[in-house]
Every structure is written in structure tokens, then in C-alpha cells.
Amino acid sequence: MLDPRVLREHPEAVEAAARARGATVPLVPYREAEERRRKVLREAEALRGRRNRLSEEVGAAKRRGEPATALMEEARGLGVRIGELDEQLRELEGTLGALALQFPNLPHPSVPRGAGAADNVEVRRWGTPRAFAFPPRPHWELGEILGILDFERAGRLAKSRFTVLWDAGARLERALTQFMLDLHTRTHGYRELWVPHLVNAETMVGTGQLPKFEAELFKTVEPEAGRALYLIPTAEVPLTALHAGEVLPGETLPRKYTAYTPCYRREAGSYGADTRGMLRQHQFDKVELVKLCAPERSYDELEGLVADAEAVLQRLGLPYRTVLLCTGDLGFAAAKTYDLEVWLPGQERYREISSCSNCEAFQARRSEIRSRPPGGGKAEYVHTLNGSGLAVGRTLIAVLENYQEADGSVVIPEALRPYLDGLERLIPA
């Protein structure tokens, strides 16, 4: 959520930022509702002042033994009107709150202007894509040869865009998850958590998922309570909301959290895109990284978070590039985002495997997460950062395609072998 003062005092900056994102925002309704709120508030405050003066006059009249009926009647009338105005204020504040939730974050000045993915800026590359002596296969063909990926049975169990992993495929998914968690906790200093996969609407609103992404979410309804619980689209949601409503001691920042969870997304509006294989799924595994930090440190922490995610790809020997997203490709809650894109030989292109974002105070303001400076002082909103460290299924795809051999076998990267009892190669079934 944007600072209300920015919406009130700098509407032109908000409007320019929305245009840069290609977004439509309810700036005019917001300003009209804010003006009505101010008008009602001024009237209510004036009437309260008049009622206080009447109360003093009533007391003075009674002390002098004079009648005060008229004054008391006027005070009662003012009380009724003040009650009506207070109700109007509550309604207007509710309207303003609902409108404020529709505004995306403001892009950081360093974010390049652009309309979409074609305008993103490549920052660096790591590794050289392998020159194959044979036509490299896509992962869905390798999965069939190896007998580890089963899309047909998954479709019968659920619907399209689900996958069953057999034998070595399931072991490889588990090994990748364990490898990532060990790297982030033992080397990068993150605390590992196990978090709920179902969260309430307040948590979704606080982290910016609702109301913007309602169509993307799976949800359940508790019959006895009539309350919805949402399946998390990423562990970013419970990890970021972990301290909602809290004031954290400043000396405990930054807080660095990681968690493995399945993630659930409806992928609404993406029909026909990446329908083959397991690149775009309704359910997928991810190791998430989240930081809560002091505002003045957040952009240094963002660079560190990107480096932590890149380290996974480097240790696995997977070529990738780091891309700075332009304004038109920026996520709703993000002020600045880097994408990591891994090279997939079967598609002969780089594909996203991680997004690392600084949301500044946007989520913290919605979730009321503050910190108090060491030694005391006024509490301020923390800055929240998140990134995939990494998407496990897409990492599995990258390992299969980059380490494949002509006979359909796949060499296991050395970093993963300790997690697979020394297994060096997947052999065709």
C-alpha cells in the first residue's frame, strides 16, 4: 500500500508511475473521496468544538442558577449530527482503504522505463551454454525416456498442468530442495521455517495478493465458519506476513527467512502458453527467500538476495542471465525486480527461474510491520524483500536439459550427488 500522504500530496507522481507500469488506478475516485472525508472531518471537528463550548456554558448557567434547557437541547442536536458525521467518516475511510489497495507500488528511480518484457535490461550473464554434438531434447521427451515424468496420469488425477514424478524424478526433486535449503541456511545465513500452505484473506491482502490477484488463487471455504482460506501461491506470503502487526527491535534486522513449500496458482489467462511439460504448473515446489530490513539497507540487501539465488545456479553449473525488469513488467508490489533466467537447451532460450524483488514499505504498510531503531525512537515500516531461491521444478528441468546425453541419459551435477547417495547418472528406463 502506498503512503496516504503520497496519494494526497503527490497525485501527479502516482499517476506517472501508473502510466509507466501500463496500469489504470482509481486516482480521481480516491481524491474525491479524500476531499469528502476532509470536509466531513472539518464539520465534525467544528461541531465537537461547539458542543464542548456548550457544555461549559451549561455548567456556567447552572452555577448561576439560570435555565440551560435551550443550551442542552442544542448540545443534544449537535451530538446526533456528530454521530451521523462519524458514520460518514467510517464509510469514507472504508472506501479510501478499498481504493488504496488497488494502487501498485511506485517503481524505484533506477528501474528502466518500458512497456513489457522486451524492454527489460540484461545486467550480466554467467556460464556458457553447452555446444551439443546432437540435437538436445526438451525435458518432456527426456522425462519419457527416463520414465520419471508422467503428465497423462497427473491429468487423470487432477487436470492438465499437473505432473507425477516417478522414482529418480521424485528423488531429484527432493535432492534439489534439500540442496537449496542447506545452501541458504548453512552458507547464506537464512533461518528455515515450515509455514502453513493455507492462509486467510487478511494475510493475502497484507502481502498484496488480494484483491489484485483473486483470479489467480485457489481457495477453500470452511462450511462451519463460512470463511475462505487460500492456498499460497508462494511461501513469500506466510514468510512476509509472519510479523504482521508487530514492532520488531531494530537490532534484530535484517531478518532472513527461507522455506520450502508447494505453491498453487490457477494460471488464469495463460491458457495455450507453455502447455507441454512442467514449465507452467498449477502446483509446483519452490524454496523461497524473504528479508525484512531497515529502509536504508534494503537495496544493498536486494543485491545480496540476488547473489544468494544466483549461487544455486552457479553451484549446479547452469548457465543463466540476470535481467532488470522495466516498469511495464514489474510486479504489483515490487519497487524493483531482478529476474534470473536459466538457459534451456531444449527450447534454445533463457527462461525465468527466479524473481528477486524489493517491495520497500508497500507490504509492511498493508501488514503493519514496523521496527524501532536501536536505542529507541519512532517505529517505522520495515522494507520487505523476496525471491525464489529457486523454483525447484524449473531447476529440475534445467538439470535434465543441460546435462543430457545423446542416449537420453542425464549426468547428475556434482553438487547434487551427495543428496542422491552418490548417483552419477540417470539411465533411460
C-alpha positions as MATLAB code, in Angstrom:
seq = 'MLDPRVLREHPEAVEAAARARGATVPLVPYREAEERRRKVLREAEALRGRRNRLSEEVGAAKRRGEPATALMEEARGLGVRIGELDEQLRELEGTLGALALQFPNLPHPSVPRGAGAADNVEVRRWGTPRAFAFPPRPHWELGEILGILDFERAGRLAKSRFTVLWDAGARLERALTQFMLDLHTRTHGYRELWVPHLVNAETMVGTGQLPKFEAELFKTVEPEAGRALYLIPTAEVPLTALHAGEVLPGETLPRKYTAYTPCYRREAGSYGADTRGMLRQHQFDKVELVKLCAPERSYDELEGLVADAEAVLQRLGLPYRTVLLCTGDLGFAAAKTYDLEVWLPGQERYREISSCSNCEAFQARRSEIRSRPPGGGKAEYVHTLNGSGLAVGRTLIAVLENYQEADGSVVIPEALRPYLDGLERLIPA';
ca = [
       0.000    0.000    0.000;
       1.252    3.451   -0.844;
       1.750    6.076    1.838;
      -1.576    8.014    2.024;
       0.433   11.237    2.109;
       1.876   10.397   -1.313;
      -1.620    9.836   -2.688;
      -2.838   13.128   -1.201;
       0.170   15.346   -1.842;
       1.791   13.900   -4.978;
      -1.006   12.580   -7.194;
       0.930   13.511  -10.337;
       3.795   11.184   -9.316;
       1.342    8.356   -8.656;
      -0.345    8.902  -11.997;
       3.000    8.980  -13.843;
       4.110    5.767  -12.133;
       0.861    4.043  -13.077;
       1.290    5.105  -16.706;
       4.842    3.767  -16.700;
       3.513    0.423  -15.476;
       0.686    0.401  -18.001;
      -1.756    0.293  -15.076;
      -5.061    2.040  -14.502;
      -5.558    3.382  -10.990;
      -8.612    4.974   -9.319;
      -6.850    8.249   -8.593;
      -9.846   10.501   -9.308;
     -12.292    8.497   -7.099;
      -9.635    8.385   -4.386;
      -9.095   12.141   -4.438;
     -12.854   12.813   -4.487;
     -13.400   10.508   -1.506;
     -10.462   12.106    0.311;
     -11.900   15.580   -0.270;
     -15.283   14.455    1.085;
     -13.536   12.911    4.094;
     -11.738   16.171    4.829;
     -14.961   18.157    4.511;
     -16.866   15.826    6.823;
     -13.955   15.788    9.279;
     -13.806   19.594    9.367;
     -17.541   19.795   10.065;
     -17.357   17.120   12.754;
     -14.422   18.850   14.465;
     -16.187   22.213   14.345;
     -19.345   20.716   15.869;
     -17.329   18.993   18.596;
     -15.746   22.331   19.420;
     -19.188   23.958   19.598;
     -20.520   21.101   21.776;
     -17.584   21.488   24.179;
     -18.265   25.213   24.476;
     -21.986   24.495   25.065;
     -21.060   22.104   27.831;
     -19.070   24.853   29.522;
     -21.945   27.311   29.056;
     -24.433   24.809   30.521;
     -22.195   24.372   33.565;
     -21.809   28.121   33.988;
     -25.580   28.710   33.650;
     -26.331   26.082   36.271;
     -23.811   27.605   38.653;
     -25.552   30.971   38.224;
     -28.956   29.320   38.700;
     -30.059   30.235   35.194;
     -32.078   27.952   32.878;
     -29.957   25.838   30.461;
     -32.658   23.895   28.617;
     -32.064   25.551   25.261;
     -28.334   25.044   25.513;
     -28.781   21.368   26.413;
     -31.201   20.827   23.502;
     -28.697   22.378   21.123;
     -25.942   20.120   22.524;
     -28.133   17.011   22.039;
     -28.819   18.067   18.446;
     -25.120   18.513   17.848;
     -24.480   15.026   19.288;
     -26.915   13.486   16.809;
     -25.264   15.309   13.900;
     -21.770   14.354   15.090;
     -22.886   10.711   15.203;
     -24.098   10.965   11.595;
     -20.812   12.533   10.526;
     -18.783    9.866   12.331;
     -20.709    7.196   10.422;
     -19.980    9.013    7.164;
     -16.310    9.138    8.123;
     -16.231    5.377    8.740;
     -17.815    4.742    5.353;
     -15.442    7.127    3.587;
     -12.409    5.620    5.309;
     -13.582    2.176    4.204;
     -13.942    3.474    0.648;
     -10.482    5.037    0.753;
      -8.976    1.841    2.146;
     -10.535   -0.268   -0.604;
      -9.371    2.173   -3.289;
      -5.853    2.362   -1.829;
      -5.468   -1.420   -2.196;
      -5.764   -1.011   -5.976;
      -2.656    1.165   -6.360;
       0.565   -0.694   -7.316;
       3.892    0.200   -5.774;
       5.939    3.079   -7.171;
       8.936    1.958   -9.268;
      12.369    2.825   -7.910;
      14.121    5.567   -9.953;
      16.708    3.016  -11.169;
      14.032    0.871  -12.862;
      14.167    1.318  -16.656;
      11.060    2.604  -18.401;
       9.421    0.166  -20.778;
       6.163   -1.434  -21.846;
       6.925   -5.109  -21.279;
       9.424   -7.973  -21.250;
      11.073   -6.824  -24.484;
      12.231   -3.672  -22.661;
      13.903   -5.479  -19.742;
      17.642   -4.842  -19.398;
      20.196   -7.655  -19.208;
      22.629   -6.967  -16.365;
      25.036   -9.914  -16.657;
      25.474  -13.499  -17.800;
      27.131  -16.423  -16.098;
      28.316  -19.592  -17.823;
      28.388  -20.543  -21.482;
      25.568  -22.642  -22.955;
      26.874  -26.082  -23.864;
      27.547  -26.909  -27.517;
      25.812  -30.235  -28.100;
      27.039  -32.775  -30.671;
      23.411  -33.870  -31.079;
      20.033  -32.103  -31.129;
      19.182  -31.528  -27.424;
      15.801  -32.840  -26.347;
      13.220  -30.861  -24.321;
      12.605  -32.084  -20.803;
       9.265  -33.736  -21.560;
      10.968  -36.061  -24.053;
      13.796  -36.778  -21.610;
      11.248  -37.454  -18.880;
       9.541  -40.058  -21.052;
      12.837  -41.729  -21.994;
      13.905  -41.855  -18.340;
      10.437  -42.873  -17.134;
      10.327  -40.101  -14.499;
       7.742  -37.559  -15.728;
       4.109  -38.613  -16.105;
       1.732  -35.947  -17.388;
      -1.037  -38.304  -18.540;
      -1.719  -39.868  -15.147;
      -1.460  -36.477  -13.440;
      -4.149  -35.195  -15.809;
      -6.408  -38.088  -14.858;
      -5.804  -37.476  -11.162;
      -6.482  -33.728  -11.391;
      -6.396  -31.917  -14.733;
      -3.796  -30.580  -17.122;
      -0.757  -28.726  -15.772;
      -0.011  -31.220  -13.045;
       2.826  -33.763  -13.038;
       3.555  -37.094  -11.385;
       7.265  -37.642  -10.710;
       8.360  -41.289  -10.628;
      11.355  -42.830   -8.865;
      14.518  -40.888   -9.755;
      12.399  -37.877  -10.751;
      10.909  -37.659   -7.255;
      14.357  -38.201   -5.707;
      15.860  -35.473   -7.884;
      13.114  -33.011   -6.862;
      13.759  -33.822   -3.201;
      17.535  -33.593   -3.631;
      17.290  -30.172   -5.258;
      15.074  -28.914   -2.439;
      17.453  -30.190    0.247;
      20.481  -28.797   -1.583;
      18.906  -25.321   -1.814;
      17.801  -25.255    1.815;
      21.221  -26.381    3.042;
      22.978  -23.746    0.942;
      20.738  -20.907    2.124;
      20.778  -21.880    5.807;
      24.374  -23.064    6.220;
      26.152  -20.660    3.874;
      23.852  -17.659    3.379;
      22.532  -17.347    6.931;
      18.764  -17.738    6.438;
      16.526  -19.249    9.113;
      14.470  -22.158    7.844;
      10.750  -22.254    8.621;
       7.860  -24.584    7.972;
       4.748  -22.498    7.310;
       1.033  -23.051    6.600;
       0.085  -23.714    2.993;
      -3.379  -22.256    3.634;
      -3.726  -18.658    4.811;
      -6.608  -16.304    5.492;
      -7.749  -13.355    3.404;
      -6.116  -10.820    5.744;
      -2.724  -12.403    5.086;
      -3.337  -12.315    1.334;
      -4.376   -8.663    1.472;
      -1.390   -7.741    3.608;
       1.123   -9.181    1.143;
      -0.565   -7.714   -1.934;
      -2.176  -10.867   -3.350;
      -5.708   -9.622   -2.746;
      -7.706   -8.071   -4.207;
      -5.449   -7.785   -7.280;
      -4.837  -11.498   -7.941;
      -8.114  -13.087   -6.830;
      -8.474  -14.840  -10.218;
      -5.046  -16.482   -9.836;
      -5.728  -18.097   -6.461;
      -7.137  -21.429   -5.343;
      -9.246  -21.205   -2.196;
     -11.304  -23.344    0.148;
     -14.277  -22.395    2.303;
     -14.814  -23.643    5.849;
     -18.502  -24.673    5.940;
     -18.936  -24.116    9.674;
     -17.363  -20.636    9.606;
     -18.082  -19.531    6.060;
     -14.521  -18.226    5.953;
     -12.191  -18.641    2.975;
      -8.666  -19.966    3.248;
      -6.348  -19.538    0.275;
      -3.678  -21.945   -0.948;
      -0.451  -19.991   -1.051;
       0.900  -19.003   -4.487;
       4.374  -18.710   -2.912;
       5.950  -19.022    0.538;
       6.602  -15.289    0.280;
       3.054  -14.821    1.608;
       3.333  -16.533    5.034;
       7.016  -15.655    5.466;
       6.425  -11.930    4.889;
       3.251  -11.870    6.985;
       4.909  -13.734    9.847;
       5.356  -10.480   11.802;
       2.128   -8.723   10.755;
       1.038   -6.240   13.414;
       4.391   -6.383   15.218;
       7.055   -3.825   16.085;
      10.449   -5.516   15.743;
      13.565   -4.432   17.631;
      15.796   -2.666   15.112;
      18.861   -4.569   16.272;
      17.265   -7.834   15.066;
      17.240   -6.635   11.438;
      17.765   -7.845    8.835;
      15.664  -10.950    9.328;
      16.362  -13.587    6.687;
      13.901  -16.447    6.255;
      13.694  -19.393    3.894;
      11.076  -22.090    3.428;
      10.256  -24.896    1.065;
       6.582  -25.175    0.095;
       4.417  -26.368   -2.729;
       2.867  -23.375   -4.482;
      -0.574  -23.230   -6.088;
      -1.631  -20.965   -8.953;
      -4.592  -21.093  -11.284;
      -2.549  -19.563  -14.116;
      -5.663  -17.709  -15.238;
      -5.235  -16.090  -18.636;
      -2.246  -18.264  -19.574;
      -4.123  -20.947  -21.494;
      -2.147  -22.068  -24.500;
       1.174  -20.860  -23.036;
       3.809  -23.478  -22.155;
       1.273  -26.290  -22.294;
       3.900  -29.009  -22.865;
       5.981  -30.276  -19.998;
       6.147  -28.867  -16.477;
       7.311  -25.304  -17.027;
       3.958  -23.728  -16.084;
       2.064  -25.776  -13.490;
      -0.878  -25.331  -11.133;
       1.212  -26.933   -8.360;
       4.985  -26.587   -8.117;
       7.703  -26.628   -5.480;
       9.793  -23.634   -4.552;
      12.396  -22.626   -1.998;
      11.634  -19.015   -1.095;
      13.881  -16.317    0.371;
      12.438  -13.390    2.358;
      14.158  -10.498    4.098;
      12.817   -7.834    6.471;
      15.265   -4.962    6.852;
      15.785   -1.288    7.659;
      14.785    1.025    4.778;
      18.271    2.472    4.340;
      19.693   -1.037    3.810;
      17.084   -2.526    1.505;
      18.791   -2.033   -1.852;
      22.060   -3.485   -0.580;
      20.042   -6.391    0.780;
      18.375   -6.822   -2.616;
      21.738   -7.251   -4.317;
      22.684   -9.796   -1.647;
      19.445  -11.706   -2.131;
      20.033  -11.877   -5.903;
      23.552  -13.191   -5.273;
      22.164  -15.883   -2.941;
      19.758  -17.092   -5.639;
      22.485  -16.952   -8.307;
      24.733  -19.122   -6.122;
      22.332  -22.053   -6.565;
      22.682  -21.908  -10.345;
      26.435  -21.447  -10.155;
      26.945  -24.465   -7.904;
      24.823  -26.555  -10.258;
      26.781  -25.286  -13.258;
      23.689  -23.967  -15.048;
      24.192  -21.019  -17.442;
      21.921  -18.077  -16.683;
      21.455  -14.371  -17.147;
      20.316  -11.681  -14.701;
      17.731   -9.227  -16.024;
      16.470   -5.946  -14.535;
      12.724   -5.651  -15.150;
      11.326   -2.494  -16.716;
       8.333   -0.597  -15.330;
       5.851   -2.358  -17.612;
       6.962   -5.837  -16.468;
       7.219   -5.038  -12.764;
       5.070   -6.966  -10.289;
       2.243   -5.227   -8.431;
       4.012   -4.993   -5.043;
       7.582   -4.560   -6.284;
       9.586   -1.343   -6.472;
      12.481   -3.088   -8.233;
      12.934   -6.640   -9.525;
      15.698   -8.761  -10.982;
      14.796  -11.957  -12.829;
      17.206  -14.865  -13.142;
      16.725  -16.712  -16.419;
      18.306  -20.142  -16.875;
      19.382  -21.493  -20.266;
      17.170  -24.356  -21.533;
      18.824  -26.124  -24.493;
      15.602  -27.947  -25.425;
      13.953  -24.578  -26.064;
      17.125  -22.725  -27.087;
      16.247  -19.791  -24.891;
      16.586  -18.391  -21.386;
      13.563  -18.895  -19.111;
      12.746  -17.329  -15.752;
      13.706  -19.422  -12.747;
      13.681  -16.730  -10.030;
      12.310  -13.242   -9.380;
      14.007  -11.175   -6.668;
      12.172   -8.029   -5.568;
      12.387   -5.146   -3.142;
       8.855   -4.134   -2.156;
      10.118   -1.330    0.100;
       7.377   -0.474    2.658;
       4.483   -1.480    0.384;
       3.728   -4.827    2.055;
       4.815   -3.680    5.505;
       2.297   -0.832    5.425;
      -0.512   -3.218    4.433;
       0.548   -5.735    7.111;
       1.595   -3.191    9.777;
       5.159   -4.476   10.214;
       7.399   -1.902   11.876;
      10.750   -1.740   13.597;
      12.033    0.526   16.364;
      15.585    1.863   15.939;
      18.228    0.575   18.371;
      18.285    2.849   21.399;
      14.653    3.876   20.943;
      12.869    6.341   18.736;
       9.841    6.324   16.480;
       8.903    2.989   14.933;
       8.992    2.911   11.117;
       7.825    0.481    8.469;
      10.396   -2.126    7.514;
      11.229   -2.901    3.901;
      10.366   -6.391    2.666;
      12.243   -8.349    0.007;
      11.553  -11.721   -1.548;
      12.982  -14.042   -4.174;
      12.885  -17.617   -5.396;
      15.910  -19.497   -4.310;
      14.911  -21.359   -6.601;
      11.787  -22.718   -8.279;
      12.546  -26.424   -7.801;
      10.632  -27.837  -10.772;
      12.230  -25.411  -13.208;
      15.647  -26.236  -11.763;
      14.898  -29.923  -12.388;
      14.017  -29.035  -15.994;
      17.298  -27.131  -16.363;
      19.349  -30.037  -14.967;
      17.694  -32.529  -17.325;
      18.165  -30.396  -20.420;
      21.673  -29.075  -19.712;
      23.162  -32.377  -18.549;
      21.538  -34.714  -21.101;
      23.490  -37.133  -23.267;
      22.760  -38.476  -26.763;
      21.310  -41.746  -25.433;
      18.796  -39.905  -23.221;
      20.760  -40.376  -20.006;
      21.387  -37.363  -17.733;
      24.565  -36.682  -15.767;
      23.936  -35.587  -12.167;
      25.707  -32.307  -11.240;
      28.421  -32.960   -8.671;
      26.782  -30.643   -6.112;
      23.698  -32.894   -6.046;
      25.391  -36.283   -5.822;
      25.722  -36.272   -2.016;
      21.927  -35.866   -1.852;
      21.410  -38.864   -4.167;
      23.721  -41.358   -2.420;
      26.471  -40.674   -4.922;
      24.300  -41.308   -8.004;
      26.169  -40.005  -11.053;
      23.713  -40.553  -13.898;
      20.041  -41.115  -14.674;
      19.679  -44.036  -17.083;
      16.853  -44.499  -19.613;
      14.175  -46.848  -18.312;
];
